């Protein structure tokens, strides 16, 4: 393993009078043959932070942060960042993410037992070039198994965030939780309610993009299945969880609402996975309240916005997700007239590419059909025709601006509606995107509406 470590880290280990270990994901990934562009960089030692900081500085490292209570130091050199922790043992109040007591120790076994899974509790002594495996984590790595460092009830009961980490790490690595691990998660699923929404969203985002970590195909789908099996989904996304076993028309769907949702994420491009997760959030609501799925896109847009607000999703991104959810059913049966589709494309052009990706994921998830979705084929073809015609797709692409309209005699109060009218007229090929033609069209529009 020494061959994959940087010389900066090796040099630091050489000047420490105590063993300096790499621990956690970096060791697990090496032993498990998992490769990633951004490996974890956790290091630890039976040493206090003051001594370590002194030696890190002498080795040319910059100290970026110090957390004395937990014995944690963040260091950097030549763009390499590491997080150091002193050996410690933590005590928790059940369900509270932050330990209420921390004891520093020289015992590697105690340090290992404060962690979550055995596969993350294997240590590599950088100077000696040896692995130290106090809890049997190497065997778990070889078996691609997740088991907890202590009784699963204790591990998950100490920190509810570990419930999300279970799903994320299992998804990313392809490791399977053992029976005791999963049962412990089930027993403590409600503790996720005590975790800050931002932390939940961060882990959820990791699950939605789990396949990108090590290139394991379909990893995001497996992570969502674990959230469901552990019972955590019912606490973080109850709007979706009630869709489990909620049947849909067999001629359109092979799966119930929740399974269809998971498969939509499985087939979705990375850019729209949160939208894919929430795209049918309105279905359970509509079925429970109205006895049918009609209008689930509109209700879903509202529910998606509520969910994003609850999880503290950045506002601009949340608005995009909500918009995509509200639009995903448009022209699903390909019966909408081309003129209306052209207007729709212009009106929603800022979301067009992502909407096509969402529509495709939705279509593929219905019957696990990866062929092009007919509605996507149709809408892309119409957009292609519009581009060939030179039709502007945004106001910026119009050959006239507000000042041109004012010079032509259009009142300032009507500039906005007139520009919008011209944009749609171009989209419908009723007028060419040329200055004089547009100005003449604008005058006719204004005069005709007086």
DRENDO-1510 file (C-alpha; in Angstrom, 1 decimal, always signed):
<recs>
REC; n; res; u; v; w
REC; 1; UNK; +0.0; +0.0; +0.0 .
REC; 2; UNK; +2.9; +2.3; +0.6 .
REC; 3; UNK; +3.3; +2.7; -3.2 .
REC; 4; UNK; +0.0; +4.4; -3.5 .
REC; 5; UNK; +0.7; +7.0; -0.7 .
REC; 6; UNK; +2.4; +10.3; -1.4 .
REC; 7; UNK; +5.9; +11.1; -0.4 .
REC; 8; UNK; +4.6; +14.0; +1.7 .
REC; 9; UNK; +2.7; +11.6; +3.9 .
REC; 10; UNK; +5.5; +9.0; +4.1 .
REC; 11; UNK; +7.9; +11.8; +5.1 .
REC; 12; UNK; +5.6; +12.9; +7.9 .
REC; 13; UNK; +5.3; +9.3; +9.2 .
REC; 14; UNK; +9.1; +9.1; +9.3 .
REC; 15; UNK; +9.5; +12.0; +11.7 .
REC; 16; UNK; +6.8; +10.8; +14.1 .
REC; 17; UNK; +8.1; +8.9; +17.1 .
REC; 18; UNK; +4.8; +7.0; +17.2 .
REC; 19; UNK; +3.1; +5.0; +14.4 .
REC; 20; UNK; +1.1; +7.1; +12.0 .
REC; 21; UNK; -1.7; +5.2; +10.4 .
REC; 22; UNK; -3.9; +5.6; +7.3 .
REC; 23; UNK; -7.4; +4.4; +8.3 .
REC; 24; UNK; -10.9; +4.1; +6.9 .
REC; 25; UNK; -11.9; +4.3; +3.3 .
REC; 26; UNK; -8.4; +4.6; +1.9 .
REC; 27; UNK; -7.4; +1.3; +3.4 .
REC; 28; UNK; -10.7; -0.5; +2.7 .
REC; 29; UNK; -10.5; +0.6; -1.0 .
REC; 30; UNK; -6.9; -0.6; -1.4 .
REC; 31; UNK; -7.6; -4.0; +0.1 .
REC; 32; UNK; -11.0; -4.3; -1.8 .
REC; 33; UNK; -9.6; -3.2; -5.1 .
REC; 34; UNK; -11.8; -0.2; -5.3 .
REC; 35; UNK; -10.4; +2.8; -7.2 .
REC; 36; UNK; -11.5; +6.4; -7.1 .
REC; 37; UNK; -10.2; +9.7; -8.3 .
REC; 38; UNK; -10.8; +11.2; -4.8 .
REC; 39; UNK; -9.7; +8.7; -2.2 .
REC; 40; UNK; -10.4; +9.3; +1.5 .
REC; 41; UNK; -7.5; +10.8; +3.4 .
REC; 42; UNK; -8.0; +9.9; +7.1 .
REC; 43; UNK; -4.9; +9.4; +9.3 .
REC; 44; UNK; -4.6; +8.8; +13.0 .
REC; 45; UNK; -2.1; +8.1; +15.7 .
REC; 46; UNK; -1.8; +7.5; +19.5 .
REC; 47; UNK; -0.6; +11.1; +19.9 .
REC; 48; UNK; -2.1; +14.4; +21.1 .
REC; 49; UNK; -2.9; +17.1; +18.7 .
REC; 50; UNK; -0.2; +19.5; +19.9 .
REC; 51; UNK; +2.6; +17.1; +19.3 .
REC; 52; UNK; +1.2; +16.1; +15.9 .
REC; 53; UNK; +0.8; +19.7; +14.8 .
REC; 54; UNK; +4.4; +20.5; +15.7 .
REC; 55; UNK; +5.7; +17.6; +13.6 .
REC; 56; UNK; +3.3; +18.3; +10.7 .
REC; 57; UNK; +4.5; +21.9; +10.6 .
REC; 58; UNK; +8.1; +20.8; +10.6 .
REC; 59; UNK; +7.3; +18.6; +7.6 .
REC; 60; UNK; +6.0; +21.6; +5.7 .
REC; 61; UNK; +2.3; +21.0; +6.2 .
REC; 62; UNK; -0.2; +23.9; +6.6 .
REC; 63; UNK; -2.6; +23.6; +9.5 .
REC; 64; UNK; -6.1; +24.4; +8.2 .
REC; 65; UNK; -8.2; +23.6; +11.3 .
REC; 66; UNK; -7.9; +22.2; +14.8 .
REC; 67; UNK; -10.7; +20.7; +16.9 .
REC; 68; UNK; -9.1; +19.9; +20.3 .
REC; 69; UNK; -12.3; +18.4; +21.8 .
REC; 70; UNK; -12.2; +15.5; +19.3 .
REC; 71; UNK; -8.5; +15.5; +18.7 .
REC; 72; UNK; -8.9; +16.3; +15.0 .
REC; 73; UNK; -6.5; +18.3; +12.8 .
REC; 74; UNK; -6.9; +19.2; +9.1 .
REC; 75; UNK; -3.6; +19.6; +7.3 .
REC; 76; UNK; -2.5; +20.3; +3.8 .
REC; 77; UNK; +0.6; +20.3; +1.6 .
REC; 78; UNK; +1.0; +20.8; -2.1 .
REC; 79; UNK; -2.8; +20.4; -2.6 .
REC; 80; UNK; -2.9; +17.2; -0.6 .
REC; 81; UNK; -5.4; +17.4; +2.3 .
REC; 82; UNK; -5.5; +15.0; +5.3 .
REC; 83; UNK; -7.6; +14.8; +8.4 .
REC; 84; UNK; -5.8; +13.5; +11.5 .
REC; 85; UNK; -7.4; +12.2; +14.6 .
REC; 86; UNK; -5.9; +11.2; +17.9 .
REC; 87; UNK; -6.8; +7.7; +19.1 .
REC; 88; UNK; -10.0; +8.1; +21.1 .
REC; 89; UNK; -13.1; +6.5; +22.5 .
REC; 90; UNK; -16.4; +8.3; +22.4 .
REC; 91; UNK; -19.6; +8.1; +24.5 .
REC; 92; UNK; -22.9; +9.1; +23.0 .
REC; 93; UNK; -26.4; +10.0; +24.2 .
REC; 94; UNK; -28.7; +7.7; +22.3 .
REC; 95; UNK; -29.4; +9.2; +18.9 .
REC; 96; UNK; -27.3; +12.3; +19.3 .
REC; 97; UNK; -24.9; +12.6; +16.4 .
REC; 98; UNK; -22.1; +14.3; +18.4 .
REC; 99; UNK; -20.4; +12.4; +21.3 .
REC; 100; UNK; -21.0; +14.0; +24.7 .
REC; 101; UNK; -17.7; +12.6; +26.1 .
REC; 102; UNK; -14.4; +11.8; +24.4 .
REC; 103; UNK; -11.5; +9.9; +26.0 .
REC; 104; UNK; -8.1; +9.9; +24.4 .
REC; 105; UNK; -6.3; +6.6; +24.4 .
REC; 106; UNK; -3.2; +4.7; +23.1 .
REC; 107; UNK; -5.3; +1.6; +22.5 .
REC; 108; UNK; -6.0; +1.0; +18.8 .
REC; 109; UNK; -8.8; -1.5; +19.7 .
REC; 110; UNK; -10.7; +1.3; +21.5 .
REC; 111; UNK; -10.2; +3.6; +18.6 .
REC; 112; UNK; -11.4; +1.0; +16.2 .
REC; 113; UNK; -14.6; +0.4; +18.2 .
REC; 114; UNK; -15.6; +4.1; +18.0 .
REC; 115; UNK; -16.0; +3.7; +14.2 .
REC; 116; UNK; -19.0; +2.3; +12.3 .
REC; 117; UNK; -18.2; -0.7; +10.3 .
REC; 118; UNK; -15.3; -3.2; +10.6 .
REC; 119; UNK; -14.2; -2.7; +7.0 .
REC; 120; UNK; -13.5; +1.0; +8.0 .
REC; 121; UNK; -11.5; +0.0; +11.0 .
REC; 122; UNK; -8.4; -1.4; +9.4 .
REC; 123; UNK; -5.2; +0.5; +9.9 .
REC; 124; UNK; -2.1; +0.8; +7.8 .
REC; 125; UNK; +1.1; +1.7; +9.6 .
REC; 126; UNK; +2.8; +4.0; +7.1 .
REC; 127; UNK; +6.4; +3.8; +8.5 .
REC; 128; UNK; +6.3; +0.0; +9.2 .
REC; 129; UNK; +4.4; -0.8; +6.1 .
REC; 130; UNK; +2.0; -3.1; +7.9 .
REC; 131; UNK; -1.7; -3.5; +8.4 .
REC; 132; UNK; -3.3; -3.6; +11.8 .
REC; 133; UNK; -6.7; -5.2; +12.0 .
REC; 134; UNK; -8.0; -5.2; +15.5 .
REC; 135; UNK; -11.6; -6.2; +14.7 .
REC; 136; UNK; -11.4; -8.5; +11.7 .
REC; 137; UNK; -12.2; -5.9; +9.1 .
REC; 138; UNK; -9.9; -7.4; +6.4 .
REC; 139; UNK; -12.1; -10.6; +6.4 .
REC; 140; UNK; -15.2; -8.4; +5.8 .
REC; 141; UNK; -13.5; -6.5; +3.0 .
REC; 142; UNK; -12.6; -9.8; +1.3 .
REC; 143; UNK; -16.2; -11.0; +1.8 .
REC; 144; UNK; -17.6; -7.6; +0.6 .
REC; 145; UNK; -19.6; -7.5; +3.8 .
REC; 146; UNK; -20.7; -4.7; +6.2 .
REC; 147; UNK; -20.8; -5.6; +9.9 .
REC; 148; UNK; -20.6; -3.2; +12.8 .
REC; 149; UNK; -17.7; -2.7; +15.1 .
REC; 150; UNK; -19.9; -3.5; +18.1 .
REC; 151; UNK; -23.4; -4.7; +18.6 .
REC; 152; UNK; -25.4; -3.2; +15.8 .
REC; 153; UNK; -28.1; -1.8; +18.2 .
REC; 154; UNK; -25.3; +0.1; +20.0 .
REC; 155; UNK; -23.6; +1.4; +16.9 .
REC; 156; UNK; -26.7; +2.8; +15.2 .
REC; 157; UNK; -28.2; +3.8; +18.5 .
REC; 158; UNK; -25.2; +6.1; +19.2 .
REC; 159; UNK; -25.5; +8.0; +15.9 .
REC; 160; UNK; -28.5; +8.1; +13.6 .
REC; 161; UNK; -26.4; +9.4; +10.7 .
REC; 162; UNK; -24.8; +5.9; +10.5 .
REC; 163; UNK; -28.2; +4.8; +9.1 .
REC; 164; UNK; -27.6; +6.9; +6.0 .
REC; 165; UNK; -23.9; +6.0; +5.9 .
REC; 166; UNK; -24.9; +2.3; +5.8 .
REC; 167; UNK; -26.9; +2.8; +2.7 .
REC; 168; UNK; -24.3; +5.1; +1.0 .
REC; 169; UNK; -21.3; +2.9; +1.8 .
REC; 170; UNK; -23.1; -0.3; +0.9 .
REC; 171; UNK; -24.2; +1.3; -2.4 .
REC; 172; UNK; -20.8; +2.8; -3.3 .
REC; 173; UNK; -18.7; -0.3; -2.5 .
REC; 174; UNK; -21.1; -3.0; -3.4 .
REC; 175; UNK; -20.7; -4.5; +0.1 .
REC; 176; UNK; -23.7; -6.2; +1.6 .
REC; 177; UNK; -24.9; -5.5; +5.2 .
REC; 178; UNK; -25.0; -8.7; +7.2 .
REC; 179; UNK; -28.2; -9.8; +9.0 .
REC; 180; UNK; -27.3; -8.3; +12.4 .
REC; 181; UNK; -26.2; -5.0; +10.8 .
REC; 182; UNK; -29.5; -4.6; +8.9 .
REC; 183; UNK; -31.6; -5.6; +11.9 .
REC; 184; UNK; -29.8; -3.0; +14.0 .
REC; 185; UNK; -30.6; -0.4; +11.4 .
REC; 186; UNK; -34.2; -1.4; +11.4 .
REC; 187; UNK; -34.4; -1.2; +15.2 .
REC; 188; UNK; -33.0; +2.3; +15.2 .
REC; 189; UNK; -34.5; +3.7; +12.0 .
REC; 190; UNK; -36.5; +6.4; +13.8 .
REC; 191; UNK; -33.2; +8.0; +15.1 .
REC; 192; UNK; -32.6; +9.5; +11.7 .
REC; 193; UNK; -35.3; +12.0; +12.7 .
REC; 194; UNK; -32.8; +13.5; +15.1 .
REC; 195; UNK; -30.2; +14.2; +12.5 .
REC; 196; UNK; -29.8; +17.7; +10.9 .
REC; 197; UNK; -31.6; +17.9; +7.5 .
REC; 198; UNK; -28.4; +19.1; +5.8 .
REC; 199; UNK; -26.5; +16.0; +6.9 .
REC; 200; UNK; -29.3; +13.8; +5.7 .
REC; 201; UNK; -29.4; +15.5; +2.3 .
REC; 202; UNK; -25.6; +15.2; +1.9 .
REC; 203; UNK; -25.8; +11.5; +2.5 .
REC; 204; UNK; -28.8; +11.1; +0.3 .
REC; 205; UNK; -27.0; +12.9; -2.5 .
REC; 206; UNK; -24.1; +10.5; -2.0 .
REC; 207; UNK; -26.5; +7.6; -2.4 .
REC; 208; UNK; -28.1; +9.1; -5.5 .
REC; 209; UNK; -24.6; +9.4; -7.1 .
REC; 210; UNK; -23.2; +6.2; -5.5 .
REC; 211; UNK; -22.3; +4.7; -8.9 .
REC; 212; UNK; -19.9; +7.6; -9.6 .
REC; 213; UNK; -17.6; +6.8; -6.6 .
REC; 214; UNK; -16.2; +3.5; -7.9 .
REC; 215; UNK; -18.0; +2.9; -11.1 .
REC; 216; UNK; -20.4; +0.2; -9.8 .
REC; 217; UNK; -23.3; +0.2; -12.2 .
REC; 218; UNK; -26.7; +0.6; -10.6 .
REC; 219; UNK; -25.2; +1.4; -7.2 .
REC; 220; UNK; -27.7; +4.3; -6.6 .
REC; 221; UNK; -30.6; +1.8; -6.9 .
REC; 222; UNK; -29.1; -0.6; -4.4 .
REC; 223; UNK; -28.6; +2.3; -1.9 .
REC; 224; UNK; -32.3; +3.3; -2.2 .
REC; 225; UNK; -33.3; -0.3; -1.6 .
REC; 226; UNK; -31.4; -0.4; +1.6 .
REC; 227; UNK; -33.0; +2.9; +2.8 .
REC; 228; UNK; -36.4; +1.2; +2.2 .
REC; 229; UNK; -35.4; -2.2; +3.8 .
REC; 230; UNK; -34.0; -0.5; +6.9 .
REC; 231; UNK; -37.1; +1.6; +7.4 .
REC; 232; UNK; -35.2; +4.9; +7.1 .
REC; 233; UNK; -37.0; +5.9; +3.9 .
REC; 234; UNK; -40.3; +6.2; +5.8 .
REC; 235; UNK; -38.7; +8.8; +8.1 .
REC; 236; UNK; -36.8; +10.9; +5.6 .
REC; 237; UNK; -39.2; +10.7; +2.6 .
REC; 238; UNK; -42.5; +9.5; +3.9 .
REC; 239; UNK; -44.2; +10.9; +0.8 .
REC; 240; UNK; -42.4; +8.3; -1.3 .
REC; 241; UNK; -42.4; +5.4; +1.1 .
REC; 242; UNK; -46.2; +5.2; +1.1 .
REC; 243; UNK; -45.9; +4.3; -2.6 .
REC; 244; UNK; -44.6; +0.9; -1.7 .
REC; 245; UNK; -46.9; -1.8; -3.1 .
REC; 246; UNK; -49.1; +0.9; -4.6 .
REC; 247; UNK; -50.0; -0.7; -7.9 .
REC; 248; UNK; -50.1; +1.0; -11.3 .
REC; 249; UNK; -51.7; +0.1; -14.7 .
REC; 250; UNK; -50.1; -3.1; -15.9 .
REC; 251; UNK; -50.2; -2.1; -19.5 .
REC; 252; UNK; -47.9; +0.8; -18.7 .
REC; 253; UNK; -46.0; -0.3; -15.7 .
REC; 254; UNK; -44.2; -3.5; -14.5 .
REC; 255; UNK; -43.7; -2.1; -11.0 .
REC; 256; UNK; -45.4; -0.4; -8.1 .
REC; 257; UNK; -45.0; +3.3; -7.5 .
REC; 258; UNK; -42.0; +3.1; -5.2 .
REC; 259; UNK; -40.1; +0.5; -7.3 .
REC; 260; UNK; -40.8; +2.6; -10.4 .
REC; 261; UNK; -39.3; +5.6; -8.6 .
REC; 262; UNK; -36.2; +3.7; -7.6 .
REC; 263; UNK; -35.7; +2.4; -11.2 .
REC; 264; UNK; -36.2; +5.9; -12.5 .
REC; 265; UNK; -33.1; +6.9; -10.4 .
REC; 266; UNK; -31.3; +3.8; -11.7 .
REC; 267; UNK; -31.8; +4.8; -15.3 .
REC; 268; UNK; -31.4; +8.6; -14.7 .
REC; 269; UNK; -28.5; +10.8; -15.8 .
REC; 270; UNK; -26.5; +12.0; -12.8 .
REC; 271; UNK; -27.7; +15.6; -13.4 .
REC; 272; UNK; -31.4; +14.8; -12.7 .
REC; 273; UNK; -31.4; +12.1; -10.1 .
REC; 274; UNK; -33.1; +14.1; -7.3 .
REC; 275; UNK; -35.8; +15.1; -9.8 .
REC; 276; UNK; -36.1; +11.4; -10.8 .
REC; 277; UNK; -36.4; +10.4; -7.1 .
REC; 278; UNK; -39.2; +13.0; -6.6 .
REC; 279; UNK; -40.9; +12.9; -10.0 .
REC; 280; UNK; -43.8; +10.8; -8.9 .
REC; 281; UNK; -44.0; +12.1; -5.3 .
REC; 282; UNK; -47.6; +13.3; -6.2 .
REC; 283; UNK; -48.9; +9.8; -7.0 .
REC; 284; UNK; -49.4; +8.5; -3.5 .
REC; 285; UNK; -50.9; +11.8; -2.5 .
REC; 286; UNK; -53.4; +11.8; -5.3 .
REC; 287; UNK; -54.3; +8.1; -4.9 .
REC; 288; UNK; -54.9; +8.5; -1.2 .
REC; 289; UNK; -56.8; +11.7; -1.5 .
REC; 290; UNK; -58.6; +11.3; -4.9 .
REC; 291; UNK; -58.5; +7.6; -5.7 .
REC; 292; UNK; -56.5; +8.1; -8.9 .
REC; 293; UNK; -53.2; +9.4; -10.1 .
REC; 294; UNK; -54.6; +12.2; -12.3 .
REC; 295; UNK; -52.8; +15.6; -11.7 .
REC; 296; UNK; -50.0; +13.9; -9.8 .
REC; 297; UNK; -47.5; +16.0; -11.8 .
REC; 298; UNK; -48.9; +19.3; -10.4 .
REC; 299; UNK; -49.3; +18.0; -6.9 .
REC; 300; UNK; -45.8; +16.4; -7.2 .
REC; 301; UNK; -44.2; +19.8; -8.1 .
REC; 302; UNK; -45.6; +21.2; -4.8 .
REC; 303; UNK; -44.6; +18.2; -2.8 .
REC; 304; UNK; -41.1; +18.2; -4.3 .
REC; 305; UNK; -40.6; +21.8; -3.3 .
REC; 306; UNK; -41.8; +21.0; +0.3 .
REC; 307; UNK; -39.4; +18.0; +0.5 .
REC; 308; UNK; -36.5; +20.1; -0.8 .
REC; 309; UNK; -37.2; +22.8; +1.7 .
REC; 310; UNK; -37.3; +20.2; +4.5 .
REC; 311; UNK; -33.9; +18.8; +3.4 .
REC; 312; UNK; -32.4; +22.3; +3.0 .
REC; 313; UNK; -31.7; +21.7; -0.7 .
REC; 314; UNK; -30.3; +24.9; -2.2 .
REC; 315; UNK; -33.2; +27.1; -3.4 .
REC; 316; UNK; -32.3; +27.5; -7.0 .
REC; 317; UNK; -31.8; +23.8; -7.4 .
REC; 318; UNK; -35.0; +23.0; -5.5 .
REC; 319; UNK; -36.9; +25.2; -7.9 .
REC; 320; UNK; -35.5; +23.4; -10.9 .
REC; 321; UNK; -36.4; +20.0; -9.4 .
REC; 322; UNK; -39.9; +21.2; -8.7 .
REC; 323; UNK; -40.3; +22.5; -12.2 .
REC; 324; UNK; -39.0; +19.3; -13.8 .
REC; 325; UNK; -41.5; +17.3; -11.6 .
REC; 326; UNK; -44.3; +19.5; -12.8 .
REC; 327; UNK; -43.4; +19.2; -16.4 .
REC; 328; UNK; -42.5; +15.5; -16.7 .
REC; 329; UNK; -45.9; +14.3; -17.9 .
REC; 330; UNK; -46.2; +16.8; -20.8 .
REC; 331; UNK; -47.1; +15.1; -24.1 .
REC; 332; UNK; -46.5; +11.7; -22.7 .
REC; 333; UNK; -48.8; +10.1; -25.2 .
REC; 334; UNK; -47.3; +12.1; -28.1 .
REC; 335; UNK; -50.8; +13.5; -29.1 .
REC; 336; UNK; -50.1; +17.2; -28.5 .
REC; 337; UNK; -50.2; +19.3; -31.6 .
REC; 338; UNK; -46.8; +20.5; -32.9 .
REC; 339; UNK; -47.7; +24.1; -32.5 .
REC; 340; UNK; -48.4; +23.6; -28.8 .
REC; 341; UNK; -45.1; +21.6; -28.4 .
REC; 342; UNK; -43.2; +24.5; -30.0 .
REC; 343; UNK; -44.7; +26.9; -27.5 .
REC; 344; UNK; -43.9; +24.6; -24.7 .
REC; 345; UNK; -40.3; +24.2; -25.8 .
REC; 346; UNK; -39.8; +28.0; -25.8 .
REC; 347; UNK; -41.6; +28.5; -22.5 .
REC; 348; UNK; -39.5; +25.9; -20.8 .
REC; 349; UNK; -36.3; +26.0; -22.8 .
REC; 350; UNK; -34.1; +26.5; -19.7 .
REC; 351; UNK; -35.2; +23.0; -18.5 .
REC; 352; UNK; -35.4; +21.3; -21.8 .
REC; 353; UNK; -32.3; +19.1; -21.8 .
REC; 354; UNK; -32.9; +18.0; -18.2 .
REC; 355; UNK; -36.6; +17.4; -18.9 .
REC; 356; UNK; -35.7; +15.1; -21.8 .
REC; 357; UNK; -33.4; +13.2; -19.5 .
REC; 358; UNK; -36.1; +12.9; -16.8 .
REC; 359; UNK; -38.7; +11.8; -19.4 .
REC; 360; UNK; -36.3; +9.1; -20.7 .
REC; 361; UNK; -35.6; +7.8; -17.2 .
REC; 362; UNK; -39.3; +7.7; -16.4 .
REC; 363; UNK; -40.0; +5.8; -19.6 .
REC; 364; UNK; -37.2; +3.3; -19.1 .
REC; 365; UNK; -38.4; +2.6; -15.5 .
REC; 366; UNK; -41.9; +1.7; -16.6 .
REC; 367; UNK; -40.9; -1.6; -18.2 .
REC; 368; UNK; -37.1; -1.5; -18.0 .
REC; 369; UNK; -37.1; -0.4; -21.6 .
REC; 370; UNK; -33.9; +1.4; -22.5 .
REC; 371; UNK; -35.0; +2.4; -26.1 .
REC; 372; UNK; -35.6; +6.1; -26.8 .
REC; 373; UNK; -38.8; +7.4; -25.3 .
REC; 374; UNK; -41.3; +8.3; -28.1 .
REC; 375; UNK; -42.1; +11.6; -26.4 .
REC; 376; UNK; -38.4; +12.5; -26.2 .
REC; 377; UNK; -37.9; +11.5; -29.9 .
REC; 378; UNK; -40.8; +13.7; -30.9 .
REC; 379; UNK; -39.8; +16.8; -28.9 .
REC; 380; UNK; -36.1; +16.6; -29.9 .
REC; 381; UNK; -37.2; +16.4; -33.6 .
REC; 382; UNK; -39.4; +19.4; -33.2 .
REC; 383; UNK; -36.6; +21.3; -31.5 .
REC; 384; UNK; -34.3; +20.3; -34.3 .
REC; 385; UNK; -36.7; +21.7; -36.9 .
REC; 386; UNK; -37.0; +25.0; -34.9 .
REC; 387; UNK; -33.2; +25.4; -34.9 .
REC; 388; UNK; -33.0; +24.7; -38.7 .
REC; 389; UNK; -35.6; +27.4; -39.2 .
REC; 390; UNK; -33.5; +29.8; -37.2 .
REC; 391; UNK; -36.2; +30.3; -34.6 .
REC; 392; UNK; -35.0; +32.0; -31.4 .
REC; 393; UNK; -35.4; +29.9; -28.3 .
REC; 394; UNK; -34.8; +32.7; -25.7 .
REC; 395; UNK; -35.5; +36.4; -25.6 .
REC; 396; UNK; -31.7; +37.0; -26.0 .
REC; 397; UNK; -31.8; +35.3; -29.4 .
REC; 398; UNK; -34.5; +37.6; -30.7 .
REC; 399; UNK; -33.3; +40.0; -33.4 .
REC; 400; UNK; -35.0; +42.9; -31.7 .
REC; 401; UNK; -34.7; +44.3; -28.1 .
REC; 402; UNK; -36.8; +46.5; -25.9 .
REC; 403; UNK; -35.1; +49.6; -27.2 .
REC; 404; UNK; -36.0; +48.7; -30.8 .
REC; 405; UNK; -39.6; +48.4; -29.9 .
REC; 406; UNK; -39.7; +51.7; -28.1 .
REC; 407; UNK; -38.2; +53.4; -31.2 .
REC; 408; UNK; -41.0; +51.7; -33.2 .
REC; 409; UNK; -43.6; +53.3; -31.0 .
REC; 410; UNK; -44.4; +50.5; -28.5 .
REC; 411; UNK; -45.3; +51.7; -25.0 .
REC; 412; UNK; -42.8; +50.8; -22.3 .
REC; 413; UNK; -45.5; +49.1; -20.3 .
REC; 414; UNK; -46.1; +46.7; -23.2 .
REC; 415; UNK; -42.5; +45.8; -24.0 .
REC; 416; UNK; -42.4; +42.5; -22.1 .
REC; 417; UNK; -45.6; +41.0; -23.5 .
REC; 418; UNK; -44.7; +42.2; -27.0 .
REC; 419; UNK; -41.2; +40.5; -26.9 .
REC; 420; UNK; -42.9; +37.3; -25.6 .
REC; 421; UNK; -45.4; +37.4; -28.4 .
REC; 422; UNK; -42.6; +37.8; -31.0 .
REC; 423; UNK; -40.7; +34.9; -29.5 .
REC; 424; UNK; -43.7; +32.6; -29.8 .
REC; 425; UNK; -44.5; +33.8; -33.3 .
REC; 426; UNK; -40.9; +32.9; -34.4 .
REC; 427; UNK; -41.3; +29.5; -32.7 .
REC; 428; UNK; -44.4; +28.9; -34.7 .
REC; 429; UNK; -42.7; +30.0; -37.9 .
REC; 430; UNK; -45.2; +32.8; -38.4 .
REC; 431; UNK; -42.4; +35.4; -38.7 .
REC; 432; UNK; -38.7; +35.2; -39.4 .
REC; 433; UNK; -36.3; +36.3; -36.7 .
REC; 434; UNK; -35.3; +39.4; -38.7 .
REC; 435; UNK; -35.3; +42.9; -37.4 .
REC; 436; UNK; -37.7; +44.6; -39.8 .
REC; 437; UNK; -40.1; +41.6; -39.9 .
REC; 438; UNK; -40.2; +41.5; -36.2 .
REC; 439; UNK; -40.8; +45.3; -35.8 .
REC; 440; UNK; -43.7; +45.1; -38.3 .
REC; 441; UNK; -45.2; +42.2; -36.5 .
REC; 442; UNK; -44.8; +44.0; -33.2 .
REC; 443; UNK; -46.7; +47.1; -34.5 .
REC; 444; UNK; -49.5; +44.9; -35.8 .
REC; 445; UNK; -49.7; +43.1; -32.5 .
REC; 446; UNK; -49.9; +46.3; -30.4 .
REC; 447; UNK; -52.4; +48.0; -32.7 .
REC; 448; UNK; -54.5; +44.9; -32.9 .
REC; 449; UNK; -54.7; +44.7; -29.1 .
REC; 450; UNK; -55.7; +48.3; -28.5 .
</recs>
